[in-house]
Amino acid sequence: MTVALTRKAVWEETYRGIYPQEMLDDYDPKDFACRDEERIRFGNHHYYLFLDQGKCIGYFSFGPYNFGSYKDFSLCLNNLYIRKEYRGKGLGRQAFDCIREYCVRRGISKFFCGCNAHNAPASGFYRHMGGVQGDAFVPHKQKSDDIIHFEFHIGERI
């Protein structure tokens, strides 16, 4: 439940005004905890927590894309959530270093992530990590559906 509660807190800090109010208000940590546990149990997703004095202040996970497929990429950074007061302290870079090392050890040449197009700080971070936007932005009726993808190629600056 730790990961699901951290996700809830980050969503509250990040997505007010982007996600519909009811989506945030109706967030069910138990439902998300079950999804996360299933991904961990099947062993195809890797989860890492960022802790501060035993308290979860963020996490990231990677593995297959959670929502289908994206081009010919086999690895996706599915989640990178860090509490607002801990951003800008190098935790995101640590996550990328971990993923890059994982890819190098397994001969994986590229990975990608999705990002809400209205989350400017996250988009800026992914570009800073060497991400290149891989698809054209197509606006939807709901801002929560406006997803762009960033592609990362091993060997390029991450």
N, C-alpha and C positions, 0 to 999 in steps of 0.2 A: 504494500500500500504506500510505502515511502515514495516510490517513483510517481505514482498517480497523484499524490498530494502535492509533490513538488511541481508537477506539470500544471495542476490546478492553480497554484500560486503564480507561476510564470504566466499562464494565460491571463489571469486577472491583471497582472502588471503590464502585459504587452498588447493584448488584443482587444481591450475596451475601445469601442469605436470602429473596430475592424470586423470582429465577429458579432453576430446578432446577440443582443443582450440575453435572450433566452438560452442561447447556446452556452454562454458562460454560467448563467444561473442554474441551468439544468445539468451541468457537468457532474457525472457520477463517478467518483473515485473508485468505487468497487468494480464498475464495468471496465474501466481502464486498467485496473490492477489485474483483472482476469485476462485481458488481452496481453498484457506484458508478461504475465506468468506463462501463458501458452507459448509465446515466442521464445522465452527462455527455456522452457521445458523441451521444446523441439530442437534446441541447440543451434538454431540457424541465425539467431540474433545475439549480439554481444552488447551487454549493458555495463556501463561504468558510472559510478556515483562520484560526485564531488562532495566531500564532507568538510564541515567546519565544527570542530569539537563534538563530533558524533552526529551533527545535524546535517541532513541532506540539503545542500544549497544549489544543487544542479545535477544534471546527468546527461549522458549521450548514449545513443545506441546506433548500431549499424548492422547491416545484413542485407538480405534481399529486400527489394522495394515492397513496402507494406500494401500498396494499392495497385497491383498489376505489374506492368513492366515499363521501362523507359529505354527507348532505343536498344542498343545491345550492351547496356551496362548491367553487370551482375551484382554490384555492390552499391548500397545506398546508405548515406548518413540519414537515418530515419528520424532521429530526434537529437536536438542539441538545445537543452533548456538550462539556463543559468539565472538564478534570482538576480534581480536588478542591481542590488547593492554589491554584488560580486562580479559584475561584468567589468571588462577592461583590466582584469588582473592576470591575464594569461591563461585562463582556464580553457577558453575556446581553442587557443593554439595548442594546448596540451592534447585536447581531443583530436585535432587534426594530425598532430605528431603520432598519436597512437594509431589512427586509421592508416596513415601513410606507412608506418612500420608494418602493420598487418598486411597491407597490399604488397609491399616489397618482399616480405617473407613468402608470400603465396604466388608471386608472379602476376599479380593483378595490376594492370596498367592504368586503370582509371576507375573513378567512382563519381557519384553525383549526389545532390540533395535537392529537395524541394523547399521553397520558401514562399510565404505569402508576399505577394507583390507590394503590399502596403506596409510591410514591416521594413522600413528604410534602414534601421540600425543593423538588422540581420543581413539584408542584401549587401550593405556596405562591408560588413565583416566577411561574407563569403567572397566578395570581390577582392578584398585585402588578402585573403588566404589563397588567391590565385584562381578562383572560380570564374568561369566564363559562362555567361547566360546561354543556355543551349536551346531555348525555344522562344518563339515570339510571345509577347504578353497578349493574352486575349481576355478582355474584361468580361466579367459575369454580372448577373443581377445582384448577387451577394458578394461582398468583398471577401468573405471567408473562402470563397471558391477560386479566388484569383491567385493561382500558384504559378511560380516560375521555377525553372530548374537551373542549377549551376553545375557545371561539369568541371572535374578536377582530373588532371593527367599527371601521373607519377613521373617525377623528373622535372616537372615545372615547380616553381616556388609554391610551397604550401606552408 
